[in-house]
Amino acid sequence: MKSLIKTINIIFISILLTGTALAQTSDYQVKKNFEEAHNELRVEIETAMTVKEVDSLMKEVSNLESLYKDREELLDHALYPETYSGSIDQLKQNARNTEHKLLIIEDKDEKLAKLSNELSSYRSEITHLNTRTDSLRNLISDSEQSEQKLSALVQRYRNSMEERDEFVLNMIDSLFTSYRDMDSKSIAEIGENAREIGNENNPLEILQVVMEKNIQILKANDGSLNTEDYLRMYVVQSRFSEVWNQIGNDLVTLYGGNNTSQWESNIEDKLGDWKASASKNMWASIDKHLEQQNVDLNAFDNNESFYSAIETFISNATDASRDKVVTNENYDDFQAFYDFWNGKIKNEWGEFVQEGEVLTMAQISSIDTEMMSWRDEAKPKSFLIPILFGLSLITIVGLIIVLARKN
């Protein structure tokens, strides 16, 4: 750029000194000088690195336009099929395009810097929460304390797990918000800058830590967690996979460096392992809870089989209540399952059941309807009215017989 400025300044000063320099210069020389200055400006504009630099070059374009304005007709003929004004306009358009691109990059760079700081805080918090959770789990494993103190320790561990899972959900939602609106062009423009972020703030590294820790906890399955915990962890995994499916390619493109395929394959494998472990623990825990409540459902290990098992159980129970003489025992069976259905599935676990699609809203509504049919069949009915009616009938018949005998 310095050489360009020097060239234009020399030309400009020459004009000021002679007053007739251009007039005395041959048409060929005018064309040659204009093309040299034009091409040098074009290259400088294309390779500009900052918005400030582009602003300076736009001023140089204006100077060039003023310098050769009086020779416009000559240049129109010399540059044919191009024109003098067309050449100047093209430089201005190139400068505007370069400035726009640099503004986007600078904006993305600021955003990346902000994201880098956020990712750094995410990593610190995840590390802190993992350390605390691991310490509590180790204390439980090595504990020789009383049952009461051990129970309190387990509760602290479960609370710590819940806090960690909530943080992970917030983190992945934040990542989704940050990256969802980036188009492929923007990603390509800032990719090189993003790869300069250190591994400690690389979101791929952080996400990998999250997956590995969850897989480790789920496979340990040491009995410290209950069904609600496993439902929540299942939801975290589902939400994590959902977000990855939407922005994973962008994250790999931005932060995968020269190992994009390896990163993508590694994370997909871990996601599969995490999903399998979360699903297995969650369904097994629900089944165990039902056994403890003396509710015998058919085997289930996914949404459809769980819904089918509940539907079959209610249908069989309804038929049994209809076929038998109604007793309090039949209604007690209904009440036990009703308490589980409304108390656990729809109330305590309701948020996770819906978010993780353990049961869909349509399935829940259908089961509610079937539960009401079961209740109507199982509910003990009063026999007082039929008995009184029968006694009244017998009395009337007796009176008729007595009167008939008297007659």
Buried (B, 14 or more C-beta within 10 A) or exposed (E): BEEBBEBBEEBBEEBEEEEEBBEEBEEEEBBEBBBEBBEBBBEBBEEBEEBEBBEBBBEBBEBBBEBBEEBEEBBBEBBEEEBBEEBBEBBBEBBEEBBEBBEBBEEBBEBBEEBBEBBBEBBEBBEEBBEBBBEBBEBBEEEEEEEEEBEEBBEBBBEBBBEBBEBBBEBBEBBBEBBEEBEEEBBEBBBEBBBEBEEEBBBBBBBBBBBBBBBEBBEEBEEBBEBBBBBBBBBBBBBBBEBBEEBBBBBBBBBBBEEBEEBBEBBEEBBEBBBEBBBBBBBBBBBEBBEEEEBEBEEBEEBEBBBBBBBEBBEEBBEBBBEEEBEEEBBEBBBEBBEBBBEBBBEBBBEBBBBBEBBEEEBBEBBEEBBEBBBEBBEEEEEEEEEEEEEEEEEEEEEEEEEEEEE
